């Protein structure tokens, strides 16, 4: 009779354990189904809105003032030459006064009116003037009209220094334009990686919620088994501790997700009522990476190397400009003057003149020092460019190694998930028949969760590294992209 009761009790225990295993498998399948992305219509019903990466970038470019702050710097570049080159304006100057000559008891007016014009790119200066002066020895004013031309032939000969400065400013403007594109590209990379962080947090949160719900089911089941005197209190405590660990992890995941969502909402200035949710980013995922080929192309056509070449060109031009400043200031002078009495130039006399002026500081200490410094700066720029080249080569090569490693780790994570799920399925059955301990079963559950987290981490880590690759090789945006945004 006792043997029969024992057999019935063993059958009952076996059936309960088998039922628990089937329930657990059913929970896992249900949770996996629940993790699959839902159609947009269902999301709309749940007061959420899917925000794809491409739409996110477009909205951020139009709404985030950081983009506008970066691009507005380009507006001032068009005025750099007007600010820094000699002005070619037509300058009108006038002076007038009234003289009282006491010894002769008379009063006369006198004044000067002149027009000057500089032609910066030839160095030519043109002046026309009219002068009338009171005379102490004559009862009438003396007046003069003249036209003069001055042409430099040594320092700034025929506008050489001005043309050099114009080229230097042009190089500086080009460098500044490239730097604006670089700043735009850096910020674009920042918001794309921010979106990836958001998506990673979103997927991790789904895994965390799924894991927590599965462990809650297990906890309810173990409590039920305790009521039936099948499970020991220590087993209940072990599962309870597991549930608390999953709950703790879930709180951390929710915090990370909330922060990444806040970043996304700030970037696009989101003010809608529906909660935003990401979708799997695929905008940049189909491009292949080849280090040697891509780096060779990077050296030939990239903005970075164009900037390095421009900086060296600027240093060359500055050496030439400083060398020009060492020359003496020599001007050829040509003019025509007419002198006469009173304002109407009565009894006029006229003359044509030609001459030369010289201004040459002996020793020229300052200009010589500036010329030597410019040559030192040229050497410094060359050395800096060489160092930058090797640093870029190393950084991009290291980045390619990281990408290769992440790709391998992602494949391993996927393989480990398949193995871990297969093991969990077997361990569920083994646990139901008492072949393994509860600790072994909990370990199998945690291995599945760990590898699911690893898969999403390595997947997004590879995508982030790829964005960094595009940024470093100047392929993330082009000049046309900046103006389009």
C-alpha positions in Angstrom: 0.0 0.0 0.0 2.8 2.4 0.9 4.7 1.5 -2.3 1.5 2.3 -4.3 1.2 5.7 -2.5 4.9 6.5 -3.2 4.5 5.7 -6.9 1.4 7.9 -7.1 3.3 10.7 -5.3 6.2 10.3 -7.7 3.9 10.4 -10.7 2.3 13.5 -9.3 5.6 15.2 -8.7 6.8 14.3 -12.2 3.6 15.6 -13.8 3.8 18.9 -11.9 7.5 19.4 -12.8 6.8 18.6 -16.5 3.9 21.0 -16.4 6.2 23.7 -15.0 8.8 23.0 -17.7 6.1 23.3 -20.4 4.8 26.5 -18.9 8.3 27.9 -18.8 8.9 27.0 -22.4 5.6 28.6 -23.3 6.5 31.8 -21.4 9.8 32.0 -23.3 8.1 31.6 -26.7 5.5 34.2 -25.8 8.1 36.7 -24.6 10.1 36.2 -27.8 7.0 36.9 -29.8 6.3 39.9 -27.7 9.8 41.2 -28.4 9.3 41.3 -32.2 8.7 44.9 -33.6 5.0 45.7 -33.8 3.4 47.3 -36.9 3.2 51.0 -37.0 -0.6 50.9 -36.7 -0.3 49.0 -33.4 2.3 51.5 -32.2 0.0 54.4 -33.0 -2.8 52.7 -31.0 -0.3 52.5 -28.1 0.5 56.3 -28.3 4.0 55.7 -29.7 5.6 56.9 -32.9 8.4 55.2 -34.8 11.3 57.6 -35.6 13.7 56.2 -38.3 17.3 57.3 -38.3 17.0 59.2 -41.6 14.0 61.2 -40.4 15.8 61.8 -37.1 18.8 63.3 -38.9 16.5 65.5 -41.1 14.6 66.8 -38.1 17.7 67.5 -36.1 19.3 69.4 -39.0 16.3 71.6 -39.3 15.4 72.1 -35.6 18.6 71.9 -33.6 20.1 75.3 -33.2 23.6 73.7 -32.9 23.5 73.0 -36.6 22.6 76.6 -37.4 25.3 77.9 -35.0 27.9 75.9 -36.9 26.8 76.9 -40.4 26.3 80.6 -39.6 30.1 81.0 -39.2 30.3 80.7 -43.0 28.4 83.9 -43.5 31.2 86.0 -42.1 33.9 84.5 -44.4 32.8 86.5 -47.4 33.9 89.7 -45.6 37.4 88.7 -44.7 39.1 90.1 -47.7 37.1 93.4 -47.4 38.3 93.6 -43.8 41.9 92.7 -44.2 43.0 94.0 -47.6 43.8 97.6 -48.3 40.6 99.5 -49.2 40.1 100.6 -52.8 37.6 103.2 -51.8 37.4 106.7 -53.4 38.1 109.0 -50.5 36.9 112.6 -50.4 38.6 115.0 -48.1 37.7 118.6 -47.5 39.0 121.3 -45.2 38.0 125.0 -44.9 38.9 128.0 -42.7 38.6 131.8 -42.6 41.7 133.9 -42.0 41.8 137.4 -40.5 45.1 139.2 -41.4 45.4 142.0 -39.0 48.4 143.8 -40.5 46.7 144.2 -43.8 43.2 144.6 -42.4 41.7 142.0 -44.6 40.1 138.6 -44.4 40.3 135.7 -46.7 38.9 132.2 -46.9 41.1 129.1 -47.7 40.5 125.5 -48.1 41.4 122.1 -49.5 39.4 119.6 -51.5 40.9 116.3 -52.5 39.9 112.9 -54.0 42.2 109.9 -53.6 41.9 106.4 -55.0 44.1 103.4 -54.3 44.1 100.5 -56.7 45.3 97.7 -54.3 46.2 95.0 -56.8 48.5 97.2 -58.8 49.6 99.4 -55.8 48.9 102.6 -57.8 47.7 105.6 -55.8 45.9 108.4 -57.6 45.2 111.8 -56.1 43.4 115.0 -57.4 43.2 118.1 -55.2 42.3 121.8 -55.2 44.0 124.1 -52.7 43.4 127.8 -52.0 45.6 129.7 -49.5 45.7 133.2 -48.1 48.9 135.0 -48.9 50.7 137.5 -46.5 52.6 139.1 -49.3 49.8 139.5 -51.7 46.3 141.0 -51.5 44.8 137.9 -53.2 44.7 134.2 -52.5 46.9 131.7 -54.3 45.2 128.6 -55.7 46.4 125.3 -57.0 44.9 122.3 -58.9 46.9 119.1 -59.2 46.8 115.5 -60.2 49.4 113.0 -58.9 50.2 109.4 -59.4 52.4 107.2 -57.1 53.5 103.7 -58.2 55.6 101.4 -55.9 58.4 99.5 -57.7 60.2 97.7 -54.8 58.2 96.8 -51.7 54.7 96.0 -52.9 55.9 96.4 -56.4 52.8 96.8 -58.6 50.7 95.4 -55.8 52.7 92.2 -55.2 52.3 92.3 -51.4 48.6 92.9 -51.7 48.2 90.0 -54.1 50.1 87.8 -51.7 48.0 88.9 -48.8 44.9 88.2 -51.0 46.1 84.7 -51.6 46.8 84.2 -47.9 43.3 85.3 -46.9 41.9 83.1 -49.6 43.7 80.1 -48.2 42.5 81.0 -44.6 38.9 81.3 -45.9 39.2 77.9 -47.6 40.5 76.3 -44.4 37.8 77.9 -42.4 35.1 76.5 -44.8 36.6 73.0 -44.4 36.7 73.4 -40.6 33.0 74.4 -40.7 32.2 71.2 -42.6 34.3 69.3 -40.1 32.4 70.8 -37.2 29.1 69.9 -39.0 30.4 66.3 -39.6 31.5 66.0 -35.9 28.1 67.0 -34.6 26.3 64.9 -37.2 28.3 61.9 -36.0 27.4 62.8 -32.4 23.7 62.7 -33.0 23.9 59.5 -35.1 25.8 57.8 -32.3 23.2 59.3 -29.9 20.5 57.6 -32.0 22.4 54.3 -31.9 22.7 54.7 -28.1 18.9 55.2 -28.0 18.2 52.1 -30.1 20.7 50.0 -28.0 19.0 51.2 -24.8 15.6 50.4 -26.3 16.5 46.9 -27.3 18.3 46.2 -24.0 15.2 47.4 -22.2 13.0 45.0 -24.1 15.4 42.2 -23.2 15.5 43.3 -19.5 11.7 43.5 -19.4 11.4 40.1 -21.0 13.9 38.6 -18.6 12.2 40.1 -15.6 8.8 38.7 -16.6 10.2 35.3 -17.2 11.8 35.2 -13.8 8.5 36.4 -12.2 6.8 33.5 -13.8 9.4 31.2 -12.4 9.0 32.8 -9.0 5.3 32.3 -9.0 5.8 28.7 -10.0 8.3 28.0 -7.3 5.9 29.6 -4.7 3.2 27.2 -5.9 5.6 24.3 -5.6 6.4 25.4 -2.1 2.7 25.3 -1.2 2.6 21.7 -2.5 5.7 20.8 -0.4 7.7 20.2 -3.6 10.1 23.1 -3.4 12.3 24.0 -0.4 12.5 27.5 1.2 16.1 27.8 0.0 14.9 27.3 -3.6 12.3 30.0 -3.1 14.9 32.4 -1.8 17.3 31.6 -4.7 14.6 32.4 -7.3 13.5 35.5 -5.3 17.1 36.8 -5.3 17.2 36.1 -9.1 14.0 38.2 -9.5 15.5 41.1 -7.5 18.6 41.0 -9.6 16.5 41.2 -12.7 14.4 44.0 -11.3 17.6 45.9 -10.3 18.9 45.5 -13.9 15.6 46.6 -15.3 15.7 49.9 -13.2 19.2 50.6 -14.6 18.1 49.9 -18.1 15.1 52.2 -17.8 17.3 55.0 -16.5 19.7 54.6 -19.5 16.8 54.5 -21.9 15.2 57.7 -20.4 18.5 59.6 -20.8 19.0 58.5 -24.4 15.4 59.4 -25.2 15.9 62.9 -23.7 18.9 63.4 -26.0 16.8 62.5 -29.0 13.9 64.7 -28.0 16.2 67.6 -27.5 18.0 67.2 -30.8 14.7 67.3 -32.8 12.9 69.7 -30.4 10.2 67.1 -29.9 7.0 68.5 -28.5 4.4 65.8 -29.5 2.3 63.7 -27.1 3.3 60.3 -28.5 6.4 58.6 -27.1 9.1 58.1 -29.7 10.5 54.7 -30.4 13.5 53.8 -32.7 13.8 51.3 -35.4 16.7 49.2 -36.5 19.2 51.7 -38.1 20.3 50.7 -41.6 21.2 53.9 -43.3 25.0 53.3 -43.2 25.2 49.6 -42.8 25.6 48.4 -46.4 29.0 50.1 -47.1 32.0 47.9 -47.2 35.3 48.9 -45.5 38.8 48.2 -46.9 41.6 49.9 -45.0 44.3 50.2 -47.6 42.0 51.2 -50.4 40.0 53.6 -48.3 43.1 55.2 -46.8 44.7 55.7 -50.3 41.5 57.4 -51.4 41.5 59.4 -48.2 44.9 60.8 -48.9 44.0 61.8 -52.5 40.6 63.4 -52.1 39.8 64.0 -48.5 39.2 67.4 -46.8 41.7 66.6 -44.2 44.6 66.3 -46.6 43.3 69.3 -48.5 43.5 71.4 -45.3 47.1 70.1 -44.7 48.1 71.2 -48.2 46.5 74.6 -47.7 48.3 75.2 -44.4 51.6 74.5 -46.1 50.7 76.7 -49.0 49.8 79.5 -46.6 53.2 79.2 -44.9 54.9 79.5 -48.3 52.9 82.6 -49.1 53.8 84.2 -45.7 57.5 83.6 -46.3 57.2 85.4 -49.7 55.2 88.3 -48.2 57.7 88.8 -45.4 60.5 88.7 -47.9 58.7 91.5 -49.9 58.6 93.6 -46.7 62.4 93.6 -46.6 62.6 95.6 -49.8 62.8 99.5 -49.5 59.7 101.5 -50.2 60.4 103.2 -53.6 57.7 105.0 -55.5 57.7 106.6 -58.9 55.9 109.9 -58.9 54.1 111.6 -61.8 51.9 114.7 -61.7 50.4 117.8 -63.3 49.9 121.1 -61.3 48.3 124.4 -62.2 48.8 127.5 -60.0 47.1 130.9 -60.1 45.6 133.7 -58.2 42.2 133.8 -56.5 39.7 130.9 -56.6 39.5 131.0 -60.4 43.3 130.5 -61.0 44.0 133.8 -62.8 47.4 134.3 -64.3 48.0 130.6 -64.0 51.2 128.7 -64.4 51.3 125.0 -65.0 53.9 122.2 -64.8 54.3 118.5 -65.3 56.7 116.6 -62.9 58.2 113.2 -62.6 60.2 111.9 -59.6 61.0 109.2 -57.2 60.7 108.7 -53.4 62.7 106.4 -51.2 62.0 105.1 -47.7 64.5 102.5 -46.5 65.0 101.7 -42.8 68.7 100.8 -42.4 69.0 97.4 -40.7 65.3 96.8 -40.8 65.4 94.7 -37.6 61.7 93.9 -37.2 61.1 92.9 -40.8 64.2 90.6 -40.9 63.1 88.9 -37.7 59.6 88.4 -39.1 61.0 86.9 -42.2 63.1 84.4 -40.2 60.1 83.5 -38.1 58.0 82.9 -41.2 60.7 80.4 -42.5 60.7 78.7 -39.1 56.9 78.4 -39.2 57.1 76.9 -42.7 59.4 74.1 -41.3 57.1 73.7 -38.4 54.1 73.3 -40.6 55.8 70.6 -42.7 56.9 68.7 -39.7 53.3 69.0 -38.2 51.8 67.7 -41.5 54.1 64.7 -41.6 53.3 63.8 -38.0 49.6 64.3 -38.7 49.8 61.9 -41.7 51.3 59.1 -39.6 48.9 59.7 -36.7 45.9 59.5 -39.1 47.3 56.3 -40.6 47.6 54.8 -37.2 44.3 56.0 -35.9 42.3 54.8 -38.9 44.2 51.5 -39.0 43.4 50.9 -35.3 39.8 51.7 -36.0 39.7 49.1 -38.8 41.1 46.6 -36.3 38.4 47.5 -33.8 35.7 47.1 -36.4 37.1 43.7 -37.5 37.1 42.5 -33.9 33.6 43.8 -33.2 32.3 42.0 -36.3 33.8 38.7 -35.1 32.5 39.2 -31.6 29.0 39.9 -33.0 29.1 36.6 -34.9 30.3 34.8 -31.8 27.5 36.4 -29.7 24.9 35.2 -32.2 26.3 31.7 -32.2 26.4 31.6 -28.4 22.7 32.7 -28.2 21.7 29.7 -30.3 23.8 27.4 -28.1 22.6 29.0 -24.9 18.9 28.6 -25.9 19.5 25.0 -26.9 21.1 24.4 -23.6 18.3 26.1 -21.7 15.7 24.0 -23.5 17.6 20.8 -22.4 18.2 22.1 -18.9 14.5 23.0 -18.5 13.7 19.3 -19.1 16.5 18.1 -16.9 15.4 20.3 -14.1 11.8 19.1 -14.4 13.0 15.6 -13.9 15.4 16.5 -11.1 18.6 15.8 -13.0 20.1 19.2 -12.3 20.0 21.6 -9.4 18.1 24.9 -9.4 21.4 26.7 -9.4 22.3 25.1 -12.7 18.9 26.0 -14.2 19.2 29.6 -13.1 22.8 29.8 -14.6 21.4 28.5 -17.9 18.7 31.2 -17.9 21.3 33.9 -17.1 23.6 32.8 -19.9 20.8 33.3 -22.4 20.2 36.8 -21.1 23.9 37.7 -21.0 24.4 36.7 -24.7 21.3 38.6 -25.8 22.7 41.7 -24.2 26.1 41.0 -25.8 24.6 40.6 -29.2 22.9 44.0 -29.2 26.0 45.6 -27.7 28.4 44.3 -30.3 25.9 45.1 -33.1 25.6 48.7 -32.1 29.3 49.0 -31.2 30.2 48.0 -34.8 27.7 50.5 -36.2 29.2 53.3 -34.0 32.7 52.4 -35.1 31.6 52.5 -38.7 30.2 56.1 -38.2 33.5 57.0 -36.7 35.3 55.5 -39.7 33.1 57.6 -42.0 33.8 60.7 -39.9 37.6 60.2 -39.8 37.8 59.5 -43.6 35.6 62.6 -44.4 32.9 60.4 -46.0 30.1 61.1 -43.5 29.1 64.4 -45.2 30.1 66.4 -48.2 30.0 70.2 -48.9 26.8 69.7 -50.9 25.2 67.9 -47.9 26.0 70.8 -45.6 24.4 73.4 -47.9 21.4 71.0 -48.4 20.9 70.7 -44.7 
